[in-house]
Amino acid sequence: MTTTETDAGQLSLGTAAARKLATTTKSVPQMQGISPRWLLKMLPWIEAKGGAYRVNRRLSYAIGDGRVTFTNTGADVRVVPQELCELPVLRGFDDDAVLSSLADRFVQREFAAGEVIVEFGHAVDHVYLIAHGKVEKVGSGAYGDPVVLGGLADGDYFGDRSLLRADDIWEFTAKALTKCIVLALPSSVFAEVTERSDALRAQVAKILDSAGKPQNKHGEAAIDLASGQSGEYDLPGTFVDYETSPREFELSVAQTVLRVHSRVADLYNDPMNQVDQQLRLTIEALRERQEHELINNRDFGLLHNADLKQRLHTRTGPPTPDDMDELLSRRRKSRFFLAHPRTIAAFGRECTARGLYPEGTVVDGKPAQAWRGVPILPCDKIPITDGGISSILVLRTGEQDEGVIGLHRTGLPDEYQPGLNVKFMGVNEKAIISYLVSAYYSAAVLVPDALGVLENVEIGR
């Protein structure tokens, strides 16, 4: 049969030809980088009218609870002298010569997994800095049974009170859970250096004076009250003192310039507006960056702004129900956990291994895993190291509950979404239209226990 005969026998238009004239049913442009962004949804957003937010707190005498940094040359480890100021007794001390002298006198020790570093009941005569590894503190329970009191890891320290008092005993046993490198300084050596330095003697006296002031368990200046009295008695006088230099959080910004050729904007807008689609995808990318900064920014990000007393270490490595309970016990009204999806999967494996099947919950109309009724929400912005180590955050939110809040500024010129504006920048000589897209945001932790972090979470086991 010839081609002419085939064409002559065809009674209707073929589909191949018809598609050339048909309008294809199509989707809007898709983007793989869009995540649920639960943190942006769950944070209460507060207006920062002046572009900044000041967190006023009560005066606190708590000092020096930071972590120490080390350097190494091969296998030899040394503490950075200025980092010794993270110890309570040296907080605010600025004599570099004395600090270097102390740093040189630390002795490096190594412990294998299972070895005891200090033992309960012995005299506290050293301060220990953990350069590498994980240490478990074990105390004695009310009936003599061993009780795990917590864990320490890289940068932590213990025994620093020996630098001020010579009559204490260890109230726990410190045992190496992994291979550990520890730097130790005898309290007698610290006393020798103190005797030779007028500046260090003055520093120790100042710290002892501060420690003697009345304070509550959080280190805040005590408020004198009377209760349970009868008859006539003198009422105590008091006042509530405030921090004299409260922290201010300035709004950060994420920006980009969106460029669209005028020919595309003029001719290719049916059935979808090209400028709208370009803008939509750009804003999605900005919001993703916003959440990343709220987690990881060194100035205001949650991972870097958690109080060191609210940073916990896992007991065995993987995230267990015990670890999650410990996180919850450190604060009231925990609103939600935040973890990488792979970390959530690791927690699920630990629950399954124990025969536990936690009930789920519903958040914003969507099902979510939960522990003790607190939702565990995914966030892929929480980093995972090459060794499979991550973190889990837990938050109490809102100004009324003294929690974590998001900061933004609405009512911006050319506002497109709350806290985000799009400004027309003109058309250049190449007929390219430019728009400046800006998002303004920050976050603040109102009191330290509003945010907790479970660190060194192993997700690969």
C-alpha positions in Angstrom: 0.0 0.0 0.0 1.4 3.4 -0.9 1.5 6.5 1.2 -1.1 8.2 -1.0 -3.5 5.3 -0.4 -3.0 5.5 3.4 -3.7 9.2 3.5 -6.8 8.8 1.3 -8.2 6.1 3.6 -7.8 8.2 6.8 -11.2 9.6 7.9 -10.1 11.7 10.9 -7.3 13.8 12.2 -4.5 11.8 13.7 -3.4 12.4 17.3 0.2 13.3 16.3 -1.1 16.1 14.2 -3.8 17.1 16.7 -1.3 17.6 19.5 0.5 20.2 17.5 -2.6 22.5 17.9 -3.7 21.4 21.4 -2.9 23.3 24.6 -1.1 20.8 26.8 -2.5 20.3 30.4 0.5 21.3 32.5 1.6 21.8 36.1 3.1 24.9 37.6 6.9 24.7 37.9 7.9 22.2 40.5 10.7 22.5 43.1 12.4 19.6 44.9 13.9 21.9 47.6 10.6 22.7 49.3 10.4 21.2 52.8 7.6 21.3 55.4 9.3 24.1 57.3 7.7 23.2 60.6 9.8 25.6 62.6 8.5 28.6 60.6 4.9 27.3 61.1 5.2 26.6 64.8 7.1 29.6 66.1 4.9 32.5 67.3 6.0 35.6 65.3 6.4 38.8 67.2 6.7 42.3 65.8 10.1 43.9 66.1 9.0 47.5 65.3 12.4 49.1 65.6 14.2 46.3 63.7 15.4 44.8 67.0 14.0 43.0 70.1 15.5 43.4 73.6 15.3 40.4 76.0 15.1 41.8 79.6 15.9 39.3 82.3 16.4 39.3 86.0 20.0 39.8 87.2 21.8 36.5 87.4 25.0 35.6 89.3 25.5 32.5 87.2 28.9 32.7 85.6 31.3 30.6 83.5 29.4 27.5 82.5 30.8 27.4 78.9 32.8 24.9 77.0 36.6 24.9 76.6 38.4 24.7 73.2 41.7 22.8 72.6 44.4 22.6 70.0 46.6 19.7 69.2 50.0 19.0 67.6 49.9 15.4 66.6 48.8 13.5 69.7 49.7 16.3 72.1 46.6 18.3 73.2 46.7 21.8 74.8 43.9 24.0 76.1 43.6 27.4 74.5 44.7 29.7 77.3 41.9 32.3 76.8 39.3 29.4 76.8 40.1 28.9 80.5 37.9 31.9 81.1 34.9 29.6 80.6 35.7 28.1 84.0 33.6 29.8 86.7 36.6 31.0 88.7 38.2 32.6 85.7 35.2 34.2 84.1 36.2 37.7 82.9 39.9 37.3 83.8 42.0 38.9 81.1 45.7 38.4 82.1 47.0 36.4 79.2 50.3 35.7 80.9 48.6 34.0 83.9 46.2 32.1 81.6 49.1 30.8 79.5 50.9 29.7 82.7 47.9 27.8 83.8 47.4 26.2 80.4 51.0 25.0 80.3 50.5 23.2 83.7 47.6 20.9 82.6 48.7 17.3 82.2 47.3 15.2 79.4 45.8 11.8 80.4 44.1 9.1 78.3 41.5 6.6 79.4 40.1 3.6 77.7 36.4 2.9 77.5 35.2 1.7 81.0 38.1 3.2 82.9 37.3 5.3 86.0 38.6 8.9 85.9 37.5 9.9 89.4 35.8 7.9 92.1 33.0 8.7 94.5 34.1 9.7 98.0 37.7 10.7 97.1 39.0 14.2 97.6 38.4 16.7 94.9 41.9 17.8 94.1 41.9 18.3 90.3 39.9 20.1 87.6 39.4 18.0 84.5 38.9 19.2 81.0 37.5 16.7 78.4 39.3 17.3 75.2 37.9 14.3 73.4 35.4 11.5 74.2 32.4 10.9 76.3 32.2 10.6 80.1 29.4 9.3 82.3 28.7 10.5 85.8 27.4 7.8 88.2 26.2 8.6 91.7 24.7 6.7 94.5 20.9 6.5 94.9 18.9 6.8 98.1 19.2 3.0 98.7 22.8 2.6 97.5 22.0 1.7 93.9 24.1 3.4 91.2 22.3 6.3 89.5 23.4 7.9 86.2 23.6 11.6 86.8 24.4 12.7 83.3 27.0 12.7 80.6 29.9 15.0 79.5 31.7 15.3 76.2 34.2 17.3 74.2 34.7 20.7 75.8 33.0 20.0 79.1 34.8 20.1 82.5 34.3 19.0 86.1 36.0 19.4 89.4 36.4 23.2 89.0 35.1 23.8 92.5 38.5 22.4 93.8 40.1 25.7 92.7 38.1 27.5 95.3 37.5 24.9 98.1 40.0 22.3 99.3 37.7 20.2 101.5 35.2 18.7 99.0 34.8 15.1 98.0 33.6 13.7 94.7 29.9 13.1 94.8 29.9 10.9 91.7 32.1 8.5 89.8 33.2 9.7 86.4 33.7 6.8 84.0 34.9 6.9 80.4 32.2 5.6 78.0 34.5 5.9 75.0 38.3 6.4 74.6 38.9 9.8 76.3 41.6 12.4 76.2 41.5 14.5 79.4 43.6 17.4 80.7 44.0 17.7 84.4 45.2 20.5 86.7 45.9 19.9 90.4 44.3 22.4 92.7 47.7 22.8 94.4 49.2 24.0 91.2 46.4 26.6 90.8 47.1 27.7 94.4 50.8 28.2 93.6 50.0 30.4 90.5 47.4 32.3 92.6 50.0 33.1 95.3 52.3 34.6 92.7 49.7 36.7 90.9 47.9 39.7 92.5 45.4 39.8 89.6 44.4 36.2 90.1 44.1 36.6 93.8 41.7 39.5 93.2 39.8 37.4 90.7 39.3 34.6 93.2 38.2 37.0 95.9 35.6 38.5 93.5 34.2 35.1 92.5 33.9 34.1 96.2 32.1 37.3 97.0 29.7 36.8 94.1 29.0 33.2 95.1 28.1 34.3 98.6 25.2 36.5 97.4 21.7 35.1 97.9 20.4 33.5 94.7 17.8 31.0 93.6 18.5 27.7 91.9 18.7 29.4 88.5 21.4 31.8 89.7 19.0 34.8 89.8 19.3 37.3 92.6 17.0 36.2 95.4 13.8 38.0 96.3 13.4 38.1 100.1 10.0 36.9 101.3 8.4 35.9 104.6 5.8 33.2 105.0 4.4 30.9 107.7 4.9 33.5 110.4 2.5 34.3 113.3 2.2 37.3 115.5 4.1 40.6 114.9 7.3 40.4 113.0 9.4 42.6 110.7 8.8 42.1 107.0 11.8 41.8 104.8 12.5 44.5 102.2 13.4 43.6 98.7 13.5 44.5 95.1 13.9 42.7 91.8 17.1 43.5 90.1 17.5 43.4 86.3 20.4 42.7 83.9 22.1 46.0 83.2 23.1 45.0 79.6 20.3 42.9 78.2 20.8 41.2 74.9 19.2 42.7 71.7 18.3 40.6 68.7 18.5 42.6 65.4 16.5 41.4 62.4 18.6 39.5 59.9 17.8 39.6 56.2 17.9 37.1 53.3 17.8 38.8 49.9 18.2 38.2 46.2 17.5 40.1 42.9 15.0 38.3 40.6 15.6 39.1 36.9 13.0 38.4 34.2 13.4 39.4 30.5 10.6 41.7 29.4 10.0 39.5 26.4 9.2 36.6 28.6 7.0 38.7 30.9 5.1 40.1 27.8 4.6 37.1 25.6 4.6 33.9 27.7 2.0 34.6 30.3 -0.8 32.3 29.2 -2.0 30.3 31.0 0.6 31.0 33.7 2.1 34.3 34.6 5.8 33.9 34.3 6.7 36.7 36.8 4.4 35.2 39.4 5.9 31.7 39.0 9.5 33.1 39.1 8.6 35.0 42.2 6.9 32.1 43.9 9.9 29.8 43.5 12.3 32.5 44.6 10.2 33.1 47.8 10.2 29.3 48.5 14.0 29.4 48.3 14.2 32.4 50.6 11.9 30.8 53.2 14.1 27.6 53.1 17.1 29.8 53.8 15.3 31.6 56.6 14.6 28.3 58.4 18.2 27.2 57.9 19.4 30.5 59.5 17.0 30.1 62.4 18.6 26.8 63.1 22.3 27.3 62.2 23.1 31.0 62.4 25.9 31.5 64.9 24.4 34.8 66.2 20.7 33.9 66.7 20.3 30.3 65.5 18.8 27.8 68.0 21.6 25.3 67.9 24.1 28.0 68.9 21.9 29.9 71.4 20.8 26.9 73.6 22.1 27.5 77.2 24.9 25.1 78.0 23.1 23.7 81.0 20.3 22.8 78.6 22.6 20.8 76.3 22.4 17.1 77.1 24.3 14.1 75.7 22.8 10.7 74.8 23.4 8.0 77.3 24.5 5.3 74.8 24.7 7.1 71.4 21.4 6.5 69.6 18.4 8.6 70.5 16.5 6.5 73.1 13.2 7.1 75.0 15.4 7.7 78.1 17.1 10.6 76.3 13.8 12.1 75.2 12.5 11.9 78.7 15.6 13.7 80.1 15.0 16.5 77.5 11.4 16.9 78.6 12.2 16.9 82.3 14.3 20.0 81.9 11.4 22.4 81.1 7.7 23.0 81.4 5.2 23.1 78.6 7.4 21.6 75.9 5.6 22.4 72.7 7.4 20.2 70.1 10.6 18.4 69.3 12.6 19.2 66.1 14.8 16.6 64.5 16.2 15.6 61.1 14.0 12.9 59.4 16.9 10.4 59.7 17.1 11.1 63.4 13.4 10.5 63.8 13.8 7.2 62.0 16.7 6.3 64.4 14.5 7.1 67.4 11.7 4.9 65.9 14.2 2.0 65.7 15.1 2.4 69.3 11.4 2.4 70.3 10.8 -0.7 68.2 13.8 -2.5 69.8 12.3 -1.9 73.2 8.8 -2.9 72.1 7.5 0.6 72.4 5.0 2.0 69.9 4.4 5.7 70.8 1.1 7.2 69.9 1.0 9.7 67.1 -0.7 13.1 67.1 -2.1 15.6 64.7 -0.4 19.0 64.1 -1.9 21.6 61.8 -4.2 18.9 60.4 -1.3 16.5 59.6 -0.3 13.3 61.3 3.0 13.4 63.2 5.0 11.2 65.5 5.0 12.1 69.2 6.7 11.2 72.5 4.8 11.7 75.7 2.2 13.7 73.7 4.8 16.1 72.4 5.1 16.1 68.6 8.4 15.2 66.9 8.5 17.4 63.8 11.0 16.9 60.9 13.5 19.5 60.0 16.2 18.8 57.4 18.1 21.9 58.3 19.5 20.3 61.4 23.0 19.2 60.3 24.3 15.6 60.3 28.0 15.2 60.4 30.0 12.8 58.2 30.1 10.5 61.2 26.3 10.3 61.4 26.0 12.6 64.4 23.1 15.0 64.8 21.0 16.9 67.4 17.4 17.0 68.6 15.8 20.2 69.8 12.8 20.7 72.1 11.1 24.1 72.4 8.7 25.9 74.6 7.3 28.8 72.6 5.5 32.1 73.1 6.0 35.3 75.0 3.4 34.4 77.7 5.2 31.2 78.5 8.7 32.8 78.4 9.6 30.6 75.4 11.2 30.8 72.0 9.8 33.4 69.6 10.3 34.3 66.0 10.9 38.0 65.2 9.8 39.8 62.0 8.6 43.2 60.9 5.3 43.5 59.0 3.9 46.5 57.2 7.0 46.9 55.0 6.9 49.0 51.9 5.9 46.8 48.9 5.1 43.9 51.3 4.3 40.7 49.5 4.0 38.3 52.5 4.4 39.1 56.2 8.0 40.1 56.8 8.8 39.8 53.1 8.7 42.5 50.4 9.3 42.7 46.7 10.6 46.0 45.3 10.6 46.8 41.6 14.1 47.9 40.7 13.5 49.0 37.0 14.4 47.8 33.5 18.0 47.9 32.3 19.3 48.6 28.7 19.0 44.9 28.0 15.3 44.9 28.6 15.7 42.8 31.8 13.2 43.6 34.6 14.7 43.4 38.2 12.9 42.8 41.5 14.6 43.0 45.0 13.1 40.2 47.2 13.9 40.5 50.9 12.9 38.5 54.0 13.5 40.0 57.5 13.6 37.7 60.5 15.4 36.5 63.7 14.6 34.5 66.8 15.0 34.9 70.5 15.1 32.6 73.5 13.4 34.5 76.3 14.7 32.3 79.2 17.4 29.6 79.1 15.2 26.6 79.8 12.8 27.4 76.9 15.2 25.5 74.5 16.9 22.2 75.0 19.3 20.3 72.7 20.2 16.6 72.8 23.7 16.5 71.3 25.9 13.8 69.8 23.0 11.7 68.6 24.2 8.7 66.6 21.8 7.9 63.8 23.8 5.2 62.1 23.5 2.3 64.6 
